[in-house]
Amino acid sequence: MSFENDSKKKQEYYKGKKQYISLYKRARGCKFCGYNKCVSALDFHHIGEGKEVSISNCSSLEKIKKEITKCVVLCKNCHAELHESREGGTMVGYERIDTKKLGKILQILSGQDRLNRIKKEATI
């Protein structure tokens, strides 16, 4: 009986963590386009070098909350465009990304210096 109770408690705990993450994603929506209709279509994107662990691998709600502070929520489309544009530090994929959106993405995630450098490289 103890095993059954432990199993139920564990299920409730994980359900609570999943619910917290879902509510957080829906409330924030995509940082770039605002999409928030389907929580499964929203990802956490770590900013900078502070990533300790993937959100899905966090063992406690406290760790989830700590790691989320290092992230922005992006929809799968914006997340894919961001990573494609940064692939290898080259101009790969830039022509397919709206320039205003790209500017906003780089400004938020990389700071103004990186944005200015990329704009300069794009004109060369």
Biopython code that builds the backbone (N, CA, C, O; Angstrom):
import numpy as np
from Bio.PDB.StructureBuilder import StructureBuilder

atoms = [
    (1, "MET", "N", (0.817, -1.201, 0.000)),
    (1, "MET", "CA", (0.000, 0.000, 0.000)),
    (1, "MET", "C", (0.863, 1.269, 0.000)),
    (1, "MET", "O", (0.507, 2.271, -0.620)),
    (2, "SER", "N", (1.979, 1.214, 0.689)),
    (2, "SER", "CA", (2.878, 2.359, 0.731)),
    (2, "SER", "C", (3.413, 2.688, -0.654)),
    (2, "SER", "O", (3.509, 3.854, -1.035)),
    (3, "PHE", "N", (3.765, 1.635, -1.413)),
    (3, "PHE", "CA", (4.266, 1.839, -2.773)),
    (3, "PHE", "C", (3.219, 2.530, -3.634)),
    (3, "PHE", "O", (3.541, 3.423, -4.418)),
    (4, "GLU", "N", (1.974, 2.117, -3.487)),
    (4, "GLU", "CA", (0.884, 2.711, -4.260)),
    (4, "GLU", "C", (0.690, 4.186, -3.893)),
    (4, "GLU", "O", (0.480, 5.018, -4.775)),
    (5, "ASN", "N", (0.757, 4.507, -2.624)),
    (5, "ASN", "CA", (0.629, 5.897, -2.178)),
    (5, "ASN", "C", (1.789, 6.743, -2.689)),
    (5, "ASN", "O", (1.583, 7.873, -3.132)),
    (6, "ASP", "N", (3.016, 6.203, -2.631)),
    (6, "ASP", "CA", (4.186, 6.920, -3.135)),
    (6, "ASP", "C", (4.049, 7.184, -4.632)),
    (6, "ASP", "O", (4.377, 8.265, -5.119)),
    (7, "SER", "N", (3.569, 6.196, -5.334)),
    (7, "SER", "CA", (3.397, 6.331, -6.783)),
    (7, "SER", "C", (2.369, 7.418, -7.102)),
    (7, "SER", "O", (2.578, 8.222, -8.011)),
    (8, "LYS", "N", (1.278, 7.445, -6.368)),
    (8, "LYS", "CA", (0.254, 8.478, -6.584)),
    (8, "LYS", "C", (0.799, 9.865, -6.255)),
    (8, "LYS", "O", (0.533, 10.823, -6.981)),
    (9, "LYS", "N", (1.551, 9.976, -5.178)),
    (9, "LYS", "CA", (2.146, 11.263, -4.798)),
    (9, "LYS", "C", (3.112, 11.742, -5.876)),
    (9, "LYS", "O", (3.138, 12.923, -6.223)),
    (10, "LYS", "N", (3.904, 10.810, -6.398)),
    (10, "LYS", "CA", (4.865, 11.149, -7.437)),
    (10, "LYS", "C", (4.130, 11.623, -8.696)),
    (10, "LYS", "O", (4.533, 12.608, -9.314)),
    (11, "GLN", "N", (3.067, 10.933, -9.074)),
    (11, "GLN", "CA", (2.281, 11.326, -10.241)),
    (11, "GLN", "C", (1.690, 12.719, -10.057)),
    (11, "GLN", "O", (1.716, 13.533, -10.981)),
    (12, "GLU", "N", (1.160, 12.995, -8.875)),
    (12, "GLU", "CA", (0.586, 14.309, -8.588)),
    (12, "GLU", "C", (1.658, 15.396, -8.633)),
    (12, "GLU", "O", (1.411, 16.498, -9.122)),
    (13, "TYR", "N", (2.853, 15.080, -8.120)),
    (13, "TYR", "CA", (3.959, 16.043, -8.118)),
    (13, "TYR", "C", (4.354, 16.392, -9.554)),
    (13, "TYR", "O", (4.487, 17.568, -9.892)),
    (14, "TYR", "N", (4.543, 15.376, -10.397)),
    (14, "TYR", "CA", (4.934, 15.620, -11.786)),
    (14, "TYR", "C", (3.822, 16.330, -12.561)),
    (14, "TYR", "O", (4.093, 17.164, -13.425)),
    (15, "LYS", "N", (2.583, 15.996, -12.248)),
    (15, "LYS", "CA", (1.450, 16.676, -12.884)),
    (15, "LYS", "C", (1.462, 18.154, -12.501)),
    (15, "LYS", "O", (1.179, 19.011, -13.338)),
    (16, "GLY", "N", (1.785, 18.457, -11.252)),
    (16, "GLY", "CA", (1.865, 19.843, -10.788)),
    (16, "GLY", "C", (2.981, 20.612, -11.494)),
    (16, "GLY", "O", (2.793, 21.770, -11.869)),
    (17, "LYS", "N", (4.149, 19.973, -11.678)),
    (17, "LYS", "CA", (5.260, 20.621, -12.392)),
    (17, "LYS", "C", (4.862, 20.905, -13.841)),
    (17, "LYS", "O", (5.110, 21.993, -14.360)),
    (18, "LYS", "N", (4.250, 19.925, -14.478)),
    (18, "LYS", "CA", (3.839, 20.085, -15.874)),
    (18, "LYS", "C", (2.807, 21.199, -15.998)),
    (18, "LYS", "O", (2.852, 21.997, -16.935)),
    (19, "GLN", "N", (1.885, 21.247, -15.057)),
    (19, "GLN", "CA", (0.852, 22.287, -15.070)),
    (19, "GLN", "C", (1.469, 23.674, -14.872)),
    (19, "GLN", "O", (1.062, 24.631, -15.530)),
    (20, "TYR", "N", (2.439, 23.787, -13.978)),
    (20, "TYR", "CA", (3.123, 25.067, -13.757)),
    (20, "TYR", "C", (3.787, 25.543, -15.045)),
    (20, "TYR", "O", (3.640, 26.702, -15.433)),
    (21, "ILE", "N", (4.516, 24.650, -15.705)),
    (21, "ILE", "CA", (5.209, 24.993, -16.946)),
    (21, "ILE", "C", (4.208, 25.406, -18.020)),
    (21, "ILE", "O", (4.432, 26.383, -18.734)),
    (22, "SER", "N", (3.115, 24.676, -18.136)),
    (22, "SER", "CA", (2.094, 24.992, -19.145)),
    (22, "SER", "C", (1.468, 26.360, -18.896)),
    (22, "SER", "O", (1.308, 27.152, -19.825)),
    (23, "LEU", "N", (1.119, 26.633, -17.657)),
    (23, "LEU", "CA", (0.529, 27.929, -17.324)),
    (23, "LEU", "C", (1.516, 29.070, -17.571)),
    (23, "LEU", "O", (1.134, 30.136, -18.055)),
    (24, "TYR", "N", (2.780, 28.842, -17.238)),
    (24, "TYR", "CA", (3.825, 29.850, -17.461)),
    (24, "TYR", "C", (3.959, 30.157, -18.951)),
    (24, "TYR", "O", (3.979, 31.322, -19.350)),
    (25, "LYS", "N", (4.051, 29.109, -19.771)),
    (25, "LYS", "CA", (4.201, 29.295, -21.216)),
    (25, "LYS", "C", (2.991, 30.020, -21.805)),
    (25, "LYS", "O", (3.145, 30.953, -22.593)),
    (26, "ARG", "N", (1.797, 29.594, -21.424)),
    (26, "ARG", "CA", (0.599, 30.223, -21.974)),
    (26, "ARG", "C", (0.510, 31.693, -21.572)),
    (26, "ARG", "O", (0.127, 32.537, -22.382)),
    (27, "ALA", "N", (0.860, 31.997, -20.339)),
    (27, "ALA", "CA", (0.791, 33.383, -19.862)),
    (27, "ALA", "C", (1.808, 34.272, -20.581)),
    (27, "ALA", "O", (1.512, 35.428, -20.883)),
    (28, "ARG", "N", (2.997, 33.746, -20.856)),
    (28, "ARG", "CA", (4.032, 34.538, -21.516)),
    (28, "ARG", "C", (3.836, 34.603, -23.032)),
    (28, "ARG", "O", (3.932, 35.676, -23.628)),
    (29, "GLY", "N", (3.565, 33.468, -23.645)),
    (29, "GLY", "CA", (3.483, 33.408, -25.100)),
    (29, "GLY", "C", (4.856, 33.639, -25.713)),
    (29, "GLY", "O", (5.828, 33.902, -25.005)),
    (30, "CYS", "N", (4.927, 33.538, -27.022)),
    (30, "CYS", "CA", (6.192, 33.718, -27.728)),
    (30, "CYS", "C", (6.680, 35.153, -27.564)),
    (30, "CYS", "O", (5.927, 36.102, -27.780)),
    (31, "LYS", "N", (7.920, 35.300, -27.189)),
    (31, "LYS", "CA", (8.532, 36.613, -26.966)),
    (31, "LYS", "C", (8.540, 37.459, -28.237)),
    (31, "LYS", "O", (8.529, 38.687, -28.160)),
    (32, "PHE", "N", (8.559, 36.805, -29.421)),
    (32, "PHE", "CA", (8.667, 37.541, -30.665)),
    (32, "PHE", "C", (7.336, 37.786, -31.354)),
    (32, "PHE", "O", (7.066, 38.900, -31.801)),
    (33, "CYS", "N", (6.502, 36.759, -31.444)),
    (33, "CYS", "CA", (5.253, 36.927, -32.209)),
    (33, "CYS", "C", (4.007, 36.907, -31.335)),
    (33, "CYS", "O", (2.917, 37.220, -31.814)),
    (34, "GLY", "N", (4.146, 36.542, -30.056)),
    (34, "GLY", "CA", (3.016, 36.556, -29.140)),
    (34, "GLY", "C", (2.158, 35.303, -29.146)),
    (34, "GLY", "O", (1.200, 35.220, -28.379)),
    (35, "TYR", "N", (2.471, 34.328, -29.985)),
    (35, "TYR", "CA", (1.667, 33.107, -30.078)),
    (35, "TYR", "C", (1.583, 32.412, -28.722)),
    (35, "TYR", "O", (2.585, 32.282, -28.019)),
    (36, "ASN", "N", (0.354, 31.959, -28.354)),
    (36, "ASN", "CA", (0.196, 31.213, -27.104)),
    (36, "ASN", "C", (-0.985, 30.246, -27.133)),
    (36, "ASN", "O", (-1.478, 29.842, -26.080)),
    (37, "LYS", "N", (-1.441, 29.873, -28.321)),
    (37, "LYS", "CA", (-2.630, 29.015, -28.427)),
    (37, "LYS", "C", (-2.378, 27.583, -27.980)),
    (37, "LYS", "O", (-3.216, 27.004, -27.288)),
    (38, "CYS", "N", (-1.261, 27.004, -28.352)),
    (38, "CYS", "CA", (-0.962, 25.607, -28.046)),
    (38, "CYS", "C", (0.341, 25.547, -27.252)),
    (38, "CYS", "O", (1.410, 25.872, -27.768)),
    (39, "VAL", "N", (0.238, 25.132, -26.004)),
    (39, "VAL", "CA", (1.402, 25.108, -25.115)),
    (39, "VAL", "C", (2.483, 24.175, -25.650)),
    (39, "VAL", "O", (3.670, 24.430, -25.448)),
    (40, "SER", "N", (2.092, 23.105, -26.324)),
    (40, "SER", "CA", (3.067, 22.162, -26.883)),
    (40, "SER", "C", (3.910, 22.789, -27.987)),
    (40, "SER", "O", (4.976, 22.276, -28.326)),
    (41, "ALA", "N", (3.438, 23.886, -28.543)),
    (41, "ALA", "CA", (4.166, 24.575, -29.611)),
    (41, "ALA", "C", (5.057, 25.686, -29.070)),
    (41, "ALA", "O", (5.599, 26.477, -29.842)),
    (42, "LEU", "N", (5.211, 25.753, -27.755)),
    (42, "LEU", "CA", (6.047, 26.774, -27.120)),
    (42, "LEU", "C", (7.246, 26.119, -26.447)),
    (42, "LEU", "O", (7.110, 25.110, -25.756)),
    (43, "ASP", "N", (8.419, 26.704, -26.657)),
    (43, "ASP", "CA", (9.674, 26.185, -26.105)),
    (43, "ASP", "C", (10.310, 27.217, -25.193)),
    (43, "ASP", "O", (10.038, 28.414, -25.289)),
    (44, "PHE", "N", (11.170, 26.723, -24.300)),
    (44, "PHE", "CA", (12.029, 27.607, -23.528)),
    (44, "PHE", "C", (13.340, 27.740, -24.294)),
    (44, "PHE", "O", (13.907, 26.740, -24.734)),
    (45, "HIS", "N", (13.819, 28.964, -24.455)),
    (45, "HIS", "CA", (15.120, 29.205, -25.081)),
    (45, "HIS", "C", (16.008, 29.890, -24.054)),
    (45, "HIS", "O", (15.699, 30.980, -23.572)),
    (46, "HIS", "N", (17.124, 29.230, -23.726)),
    (46, "HIS", "CA", (18.059, 29.802, -22.756)),
    (46, "HIS", "C", (18.798, 30.989, -23.373)),
    (46, "HIS", "O", (19.192, 30.961, -24.539)),
    (47, "ILE", "N", (18.972, 32.017, -22.569)),
    (47, "ILE", "CA", (19.685, 33.224, -22.986)),
    (47, "ILE", "C", (21.061, 33.202, -22.338)),
    (47, "ILE", "O", (21.180, 32.961, -21.136)),
    (48, "GLY", "N", (22.073, 33.445, -23.107)),
    (48, "GLY", "CA", (23.422, 33.539, -22.553)),
    (48, "GLY", "C", (24.004, 32.195, -22.168)),
    (48, "GLY", "O", (23.599, 31.151, -22.678)),
    (49, "GLU", "N", (24.960, 32.243, -21.262)),
    (49, "GLU", "CA", (25.743, 31.065, -20.897)),
    (49, "GLU", "C", (25.323, 30.438, -19.571)),
    (49, "GLU", "O", (26.011, 29.536, -19.093)),
    (50, "GLY", "N", (24.238, 30.869, -18.966)),
    (50, "GLY", "CA", (23.891, 30.428, -17.620)),
    (50, "GLY", "C", (23.130, 29.118, -17.523)),
    (50, "GLY", "O", (22.715, 28.737, -16.428)),
    (51, "LYS", "N", (22.931, 28.415, -18.631)),
    (51, "LYS", "CA", (22.138, 27.185, -18.607)),
    (51, "LYS", "C", (22.811, 26.119, -17.754)),
    (51, "LYS", "O", (23.954, 25.733, -17.998)),
    (52, "GLU", "N", (22.080, 25.653, -16.753)),
    (52, "GLU", "CA", (22.580, 24.577, -15.901)),
    (52, "GLU", "C", (21.992, 23.236, -16.322)),
    (52, "GLU", "O", (22.669, 22.209, -16.289)),
    (53, "VAL", "N", (20.718, 23.261, -16.720)),
    (53, "VAL", "CA", (20.016, 22.027, -17.074)),
    (53, "VAL", "C", (18.823, 22.381, -17.946)),
    (53, "VAL", "O", (18.308, 23.497, -17.883)),
    (54, "SER", "N", (18.391, 21.435, -18.751)),
    (54, "SER", "CA", (17.185, 21.621, -19.542)),
    (54, "SER", "C", (15.984, 21.654, -18.601)),
    (54, "SER", "O", (15.952, 20.922, -17.612)),
    (55, "ILE", "N", (15.015, 22.484, -18.896)),
    (55, "ILE", "CA", (13.825, 22.607, -18.039)),
    (55, "ILE", "C", (13.170, 21.242, -17.830)),
    (55, "ILE", "O", (12.751, 20.913, -16.720)),
    (56, "SER", "N", (13.083, 20.453, -18.894)),
    (56, "SER", "CA", (12.419, 19.149, -18.793)),
    (56, "SER", "C", (13.172, 18.172, -17.889)),
    (56, "SER", "O", (12.596, 17.181, -17.437)),
    (57, "ASN", "N", (14.437, 18.438, -17.624)),
    (57, "ASN", "CA", (15.224, 17.559, -16.755)),
    (57, "ASN", "C", (15.338, 18.056, -15.321)),
    (57, "ASN", "O", (16.022, 17.436, -14.506)),
    (58, "CYS", "N", (14.682, 19.161, -15.003)),
    (58, "CYS", "CA", (14.714, 19.682, -13.632)),
    (58, "CYS", "C", (13.945, 18.745, -12.710)),
    (58, "CYS", "O", (12.853, 18.283, -13.041)),
    (59, "SER", "N", (14.526, 18.473, -11.559)),
    (59, "SER", "CA", (13.925, 17.510, -10.642)),
    (59, "SER", "C", (12.948, 18.125, -9.639)),
    (59, "SER", "O", (12.201, 17.400, -8.982)),
    (60, "SER", "N", (12.946, 19.431, -9.519)),
    (60, "SER", "CA", (12.045, 20.053, -8.547)),
    (60, "SER", "C", (11.452, 21.336, -9.126)),
    (60, "SER", "O", (11.997, 21.922, -10.062)),
    (61, "LEU", "N", (10.353, 21.750, -8.564)),
    (61, "LEU", "CA", (9.703, 22.984, -8.999)),
    (61, "LEU", "C", (10.614, 24.184, -8.744)),
    (61, "LEU", "O", (10.624, 25.130, -9.532)),
    (62, "GLU", "N", (11.374, 24.157, -7.659)),
    (62, "GLU", "CA", (12.299, 25.248, -7.359)),
    (62, "GLU", "C", (13.366, 25.369, -8.442)),
    (62, "GLU", "O", (13.704, 26.477, -8.859)),
    (63, "LYS", "N", (13.899, 24.237, -8.900)),
    (63, "LYS", "CA", (14.902, 24.261, -9.966)),
    (63, "LYS", "C", (14.292, 24.748, -11.280)),
    (63, "LYS", "O", (14.925, 25.481, -12.040)),
    (64, "ILE", "N", (13.055, 24.329, -11.531)),
    (64, "ILE", "CA", (12.358, 24.794, -12.745)),
    (64, "ILE", "C", (12.234, 26.309, -12.715)),
    (64, "ILE", "O", (12.561, 26.983, -13.692)),
    (65, "LYS", "N", (11.766, 26.840, -11.605)),
    (65, "LYS", "CA", (11.596, 28.289, -11.481)),
    (65, "LYS", "C", (12.927, 29.021, -11.650)),
    (65, "LYS", "O", (12.975, 30.073, -12.286)),
    (66, "LYS", "N", (14.002, 28.478, -11.091)),
    (66, "LYS", "CA", (15.326, 29.093, -11.208)),
    (66, "LYS", "C", (15.791, 29.080, -12.670)),
    (66, "LYS", "O", (16.300, 30.082, -13.173)),
    (67, "GLU", "N", (15.615, 27.954, -13.338)),
    (67, "GLU", "CA", (16.097, 27.826, -14.716)),
    (67, "GLU", "C", (15.261, 28.674, -15.681)),
    (67, "GLU", "O", (15.790, 29.211, -16.654)),
    (68, "ILE", "N", (13.971, 28.791, -15.414)),
    (68, "ILE", "CA", (13.086, 29.584, -16.271)),
    (68, "ILE", "C", (13.504, 31.052, -16.295)),
    (68, "ILE", "O", (13.297, 31.742, -17.293)),
    (69, "THR", "N", (14.092, 31.528, -15.199)),
    (69, "THR", "CA", (14.530, 32.930, -15.174)),
    (69, "THR", "C", (15.635, 33.210, -16.189)),
    (69, "THR", "O", (15.908, 34.367, -16.507)),
    (70, "LYS", "N", (16.265, 32.162, -16.694)),
    (70, "LYS", "CA", (17.344, 32.295, -17.676)),
    (70, "LYS", "C", (16.845, 32.099, -19.108)),
    (70, "LYS", "O", (17.639, 31.986, -20.042)),
    (71, "CYS", "N", (15.513, 32.060, -19.268)),
    (71, "CYS", "CA", (14.933, 31.712, -20.564)),
    (71, "CYS", "C", (13.919, 32.735, -21.045)),
    (71, "CYS", "O", (13.406, 33.548, -20.276)),
    (72, "VAL", "N", (13.646, 32.668, -22.347)),
    (72, "VAL", "CA", (12.479, 33.317, -22.929)),
    (72, "VAL", "C", (11.646, 32.209, -23.550)),
    (72, "VAL", "O", (12.168, 31.155, -23.915)),
    (73, "VAL", "N", (10.344, 32.455, -23.668)),
    (73, "VAL", "CA", (9.452, 31.502, -24.315)),
    (73, "VAL", "C", (9.364, 31.887, -25.784)),
    (73, "VAL", "O", (9.113, 33.044, -26.120)),
    (74, "LEU", "N", (9.571, 30.904, -26.657)),
    (74, "LEU", "CA", (9.459, 31.110, -28.100)),
    (74, "LEU", "C", (8.571, 30.031, -28.697)),
    (74, "LEU", "O", (8.600, 28.883, -28.255)),
    (75, "CYS", "N", (7.775, 30.399, -29.708)),
    (75, "CYS", "CA", (7.017, 29.374, -30.414)),
    (75, "CYS", "C", (8.009, 28.561, -31.243)),
    (75, "CYS", "O", (9.128, 29.010, -31.492)),
    (76, "LYS", "N", (7.605, 27.383, -31.665)),
    (76, "LYS", "CA", (8.520, 26.509, -32.411)),
    (76, "LYS", "C", (9.014, 27.161, -33.697)),
    (76, "LYS", "O", (10.164, 26.956, -34.084)),
    (77, "ASN", "N", (8.163, 27.945, -34.369)),
    (77, "ASN", "CA", (8.598, 28.608, -35.602)),
    (77, "ASN", "C", (9.688, 29.640, -35.325)),
    (77, "ASN", "O", (10.745, 29.613, -35.955)),
    (78, "CYS", "N", (9.434, 30.546, -34.386)),
    (78, "CYS", "CA", (10.436, 31.573, -34.073)),
    (78, "CYS", "C", (11.713, 30.939, -33.527)),
    (78, "CYS", "O", (12.813, 31.403, -33.824)),
    (79, "HIS", "N", (11.568, 29.879, -32.728)),
    (79, "HIS", "CA", (12.722, 29.198, -32.165)),
    (79, "HIS", "C", (13.574, 28.582, -33.281)),
    (79, "HIS", "O", (14.800, 28.693, -33.267)),
    (80, "ALA", "N", (12.914, 27.930, -34.247)),
    (80, "ALA", "CA", (13.639, 27.330, -35.372)),
    (80, "ALA", "C", (14.327, 28.402, -36.215)),
    (80, "ALA", "O", (15.473, 28.226, -36.628)),
    (81, "GLU", "N", (13.625, 29.520, -36.472)),
    (81, "GLU", "CA", (14.214, 30.609, -37.258)),
    (81, "GLU", "C", (15.429, 31.194, -36.543)),
    (81, "GLU", "O", (16.440, 31.504, -37.173)),
    (82, "LEU", "N", (15.321, 31.339, -35.243)),
    (82, "LEU", "CA", (16.448, 31.872, -34.464)),
    (82, "LEU", "C", (17.665, 30.970, -34.598)),
    (82, "LEU", "O", (18.762, 31.446, -34.889)),
    (83, "HIS", "N", (17.481, 29.676, -34.388)),
    (83, "HIS", "CA", (18.611, 28.755, -34.447)),
    (83, "HIS", "C", (19.166, 28.630, -35.864)),
    (83, "HIS", "O", (20.378, 28.522, -36.049)),
    (84, "GLU", "N", (18.296, 28.646, -36.851)),
    (84, "GLU", "CA", (18.778, 28.575, -38.229)),
    (84, "GLU", "C", (19.621, 29.803, -38.564)),
    (84, "GLU", "O", (20.655, 29.693, -39.222)),
    (85, "SER", "N", (19.178, 30.961, -38.112)),
    (85, "SER", "CA", (19.894, 32.198, -38.419)),
    (85, "SER", "C", (21.245, 32.263, -37.712)),
    (85, "SER", "O", (22.151, 32.957, -38.174)),
    (86, "ARG", "N", (21.387, 31.549, -36.601)),
    (86, "ARG", "CA", (22.631, 31.588, -35.831)),
    (86, "ARG", "C", (23.551, 30.420, -36.165)),
    (86, "ARG", "O", (24.652, 30.327, -35.622)),
    (87, "GLU", "N", (23.121, 29.539, -37.038)),
    (87, "GLU", "CA", (23.873, 28.327, -37.377)),
    (87, "GLU", "C", (25.288, 28.658, -37.844)),
    (87, "GLU", "O", (25.476, 29.324, -38.862)),
    (88, "GLY", "N", (26.251, 28.201, -37.108)),
    (88, "GLY", "CA", (27.642, 28.397, -37.479)),
    (88, "GLY", "C", (28.100, 29.838, -37.484)),
    (88, "GLY", "O", (29.195, 30.125, -37.969)),
    (89, "GLY", "N", (27.304, 30.758, -36.961)),
    (89, "GLY", "CA", (27.671, 32.166, -36.934)),
    (89, "GLY", "C", (27.721, 32.784, -38.320)),
    (89, "GLY", "O", (28.368, 33.813, -38.513)),
    (90, "THR", "N", (27.049, 32.174, -39.288)),
    (90, "THR", "CA", (27.066, 32.693, -40.654)),
    (90, "THR", "C", (25.722, 33.318, -40.991)),
    (90, "THR", "O", (24.848, 33.448, -40.134)),
    (91, "MET", "N", (25.574, 33.699, -42.237)),
    (91, "MET", "CA", (24.341, 34.324, -42.695)),
    (91, "MET", "C", (23.307, 33.290, -43.154)),
    (91, "MET", "O", (22.317, 33.659, -43.786)),
    (92, "VAL", "N", (23.512, 32.022, -42.853)),
    (92, "VAL", "CA", (22.609, 30.962, -43.289)),
    (92, "VAL", "C", (21.181, 31.271, -42.871)),
    (92, "VAL", "O", (20.910, 31.504, -41.693)),
    (93, "GLY", "N", (20.285, 31.273, -43.819)),
    (93, "GLY", "CA", (18.874, 31.413, -43.528)),
    (93, "GLY", "C", (18.363, 32.820, -43.327)),
    (93, "GLY", "O", (17.154, 33.001, -43.186)),
    (94, "TYR", "N", (19.225, 33.836, -43.305)),
    (94, "TYR", "CA", (18.759, 35.189, -43.036)),
    (94, "TYR", "C", (17.769, 35.678, -44.074)),
    (94, "TYR", "O", (16.846, 36.427, -43.752)),
    (95, "GLU", "N", (17.953, 35.259, -45.318)),
    (95, "GLU", "CA", (17.069, 35.766, -46.357)),
    (95, "GLU", "C", (15.629, 35.305, -46.168)),
    (95, "GLU", "O", (14.715, 35.910, -46.726)),
    (96, "ARG", "N", (15.412, 34.254, -45.397)),
    (96, "ARG", "CA", (14.057, 33.754, -45.176)),
    (96, "ARG", "C", (13.401, 34.347, -43.934)),
    (96, "ARG", "O", (12.237, 34.060, -43.656)),
    (97, "ILE", "N", (14.124, 35.161, -43.191)),
    (97, "ILE", "CA", (13.605, 35.730, -41.950)),
    (97, "ILE", "C", (13.300, 37.207, -42.154)),
    (97, "ILE", "O", (14.125, 37.955, -42.679)),
    (98, "ASP", "N", (12.127, 37.612, -41.741)),
    (98, "ASP", "CA", (11.762, 39.016, -41.799)),
    (98, "ASP", "C", (12.830, 39.821, -41.072)),
    (98, "ASP", "O", (13.177, 39.495, -39.937)),
    (99, "THR", "N", (13.351, 40.854, -41.697)),
    (99, "THR", "CA", (14.478, 41.594, -41.126)),
    (99, "THR", "C", (14.121, 42.299, -39.819)),
    (99, "THR", "O", (14.960, 42.399, -38.924)),
    (100, "LYS", "N", (12.885, 42.788, -39.697)),
    (100, "LYS", "CA", (12.484, 43.423, -38.429)),
    (100, "LYS", "C", (12.464, 42.386, -37.310)),
    (100, "LYS", "O", (12.899, 42.653, -36.190)),
    (101, "LYS", "N", (11.948, 41.195, -37.634)),
    (101, "LYS", "CA", (11.881, 40.124, -36.643)),
    (101, "LYS", "C", (13.294, 39.698, -36.250)),
    (101, "LYS", "O", (13.578, 39.516, -35.066)),
    (102, "LEU", "N", (14.170, 39.539, -37.219)),
    (102, "LEU", "CA", (15.545, 39.147, -36.938)),
    (102, "LEU", "C", (16.223, 40.192, -36.060)),
    (102, "LEU", "O", (16.915, 39.845, -35.103)),
    (103, "GLY", "N", (16.030, 41.466, -36.379)),
    (103, "GLY", "CA", (16.615, 42.529, -35.577)),
    (103, "GLY", "C", (16.144, 42.465, -34.136)),
    (103, "GLY", "O", (16.931, 42.631, -33.204)),
    (104, "LYS", "N", (14.851, 42.223, -33.964)),
    (104, "LYS", "CA", (14.296, 42.131, -32.619)),
    (104, "LYS", "C", (14.865, 40.919, -31.878)),
    (104, "LYS", "O", (15.214, 41.013, -30.701)),
    (105, "ILE", "N", (14.955, 39.791, -32.566)),
    (105, "ILE", "CA", (15.494, 38.575, -31.963)),
    (105, "ILE", "C", (16.927, 38.807, -31.493)),
    (105, "ILE", "O", (17.265, 38.518, -30.345)),
    (106, "LEU", "N", (17.754, 39.324, -32.376)),
    (106, "LEU", "CA", (19.160, 39.531, -32.028)),
    (106, "LEU", "C", (19.336, 40.577, -30.939)),
    (106, "LEU", "O", (20.201, 40.439, -30.074)),
    (107, "GLN", "N", (18.526, 41.611, -30.980)),
    (107, "GLN", "CA", (18.614, 42.662, -29.972)),
    (107, "GLN", "C", (18.279, 42.117, -28.593)),
    (107, "GLN", "O", (18.968, 42.420, -27.619)),
    (108, "ILE", "N", (17.227, 41.318, -28.505)),
    (108, "ILE", "CA", (16.800, 40.775, -27.219)),
    (108, "ILE", "C", (17.799, 39.757, -26.689)),
    (108, "ILE", "O", (18.172, 39.801, -25.516)),
    (109, "LEU", "N", (18.232, 38.844, -27.545)),
    (109, "LEU", "CA", (19.047, 37.732, -27.077)),
    (109, "LEU", "C", (20.546, 38.008, -27.048)),
    (109, "LEU", "O", (21.262, 37.434, -26.228)),
    (110, "SER", "N", (21.017, 38.857, -27.909)),
    (110, "SER", "CA", (22.458, 38.997, -28.035)),
    (110, "SER", "C", (22.998, 40.369, -27.678)),
    (110, "SER", "O", (24.212, 40.549, -27.584)),
    (111, "GLY", "N", (22.145, 41.310, -27.484)),
    (111, "GLY", "CA", (22.607, 42.646, -27.156)),
    (111, "GLY", "C", (22.871, 43.467, -28.409)),
    (111, "GLY", "O", (23.023, 42.918, -29.500)),
    (112, "GLN", "N", (22.922, 44.751, -28.251)),
    (112, "GLN", "CA", (23.058, 45.682, -29.365)),
    (112, "GLN", "C", (24.375, 45.514, -30.124)),
    (112, "GLN", "O", (24.402, 45.695, -31.342)),
    (113, "ASP", "N", (25.465, 45.172, -29.435)),
    (113, "ASP", "CA", (26.766, 45.043, -30.109)),
    (113, "ASP", "C", (26.733, 43.963, -31.180)),
    (113, "ASP", "O", (27.218, 44.171, -32.292)),
    (114, "ARG", "N", (26.165, 42.814, -30.848)),
    (114, "ARG", "CA", (26.085, 41.714, -31.826)),
    (114, "ARG", "C", (25.219, 42.134, -33.000)),
    (114, "ARG", "O", (25.563, 41.844, -34.146)),
    (115, "LEU", "N", (24.119, 42.799, -32.751)),
    (115, "LEU", "CA", (23.235, 43.255, -33.817)),
    (115, "LEU", "C", (23.975, 44.195, -34.765)),
    (115, "LEU", "O", (23.877, 44.039, -35.983)),
    (116, "ASN", "N", (24.703, 45.155, -34.237)),
    (116, "ASN", "CA", (25.458, 46.088, -35.075)),
    (116, "ASN", "C", (26.516, 45.362, -35.901)),
    (116, "ASN", "O", (26.714, 45.683, -37.072)),
    (117, "ARG", "N", (27.199, 44.381, -35.298)),
    (117, "ARG", "CA", (28.224, 43.626, -36.015)),
    (117, "ARG", "C", (27.604, 42.828, -37.162)),
    (117, "ARG", "O", (28.169, 42.781, -38.254)),
    (118, "ILE", "N", (26.459, 42.204, -36.930)),
    (118, "ILE", "CA", (25.800, 41.413, -37.971)),
    (118, "ILE", "C", (25.306, 42.311, -39.093)),
    (118, "ILE", "O", (25.431, 41.965, -40.267)),
    (119, "LYS", "N", (24.745, 43.463, -38.739)),
    (119, "LYS", "CA", (24.314, 44.399, -39.773)),
    (119, "LYS", "C", (25.496, 44.827, -40.631)),
    (119, "LYS", "O", (25.369, 44.955, -41.848)),
    (120, "LYS", "N", (26.646, 45.049, -39.999)),
    (120, "LYS", "CA", (27.846, 45.452, -40.727)),
    (120, "LYS", "C", (28.293, 44.320, -41.656)),
    (120, "LYS", "O", (28.634, 44.565, -42.813)),
    (121, "GLU", "N", (28.292, 43.081, -41.150)),
    (121, "GLU", "CA", (28.672, 41.925, -41.958)),
    (121, "GLU", "C", (27.715, 41.733, -43.134)),
    (121, "GLU", "O", (28.133, 41.327, -44.219)),
    (122, "ALA", "N", (26.438, 42.023, -42.920)),
    (122, "ALA", "CA", (25.435, 41.836, -43.969)),
    (122, "ALA", "C", (25.649, 42.798, -45.128)),
    (122, "ALA", "O", (25.260, 42.503, -46.257)),
    (123, "THR", "N", (26.265, 43.946, -44.859)),
    (123, "THR", "CA", (26.480, 44.928, -45.919)),
    (123, "THR", "C", (27.779, 44.699, -46.676)),
    (123, "THR", "O", (28.019, 45.321, -47.711)),
    (124, "ILE", "N", (28.614, 43.811, -46.164)),
    (124, "ILE", "CA", (29.916, 43.547, -46.826)),
    (124, "ILE", "C", (29.714, 42.658, -48.041)),
    (124, "ILE", "O", (30.679, 42.324, -48.729)),
]
sb = StructureBuilder()
sb.init_structure("model")
sb.init_model(0)
sb.init_chain("A")
sb.init_seg("    ")
for serial, (resi, resn, name, xyz) in enumerate(atoms, 1):
    if name == "N":
        sb.init_residue(resn, " ", resi, " ")
    sb.init_atom(name, np.array(xyz, "f"), 0.0, 1.0, " ", f" {name:<3s}", serial, name[0])
structure = sb.get_structure()
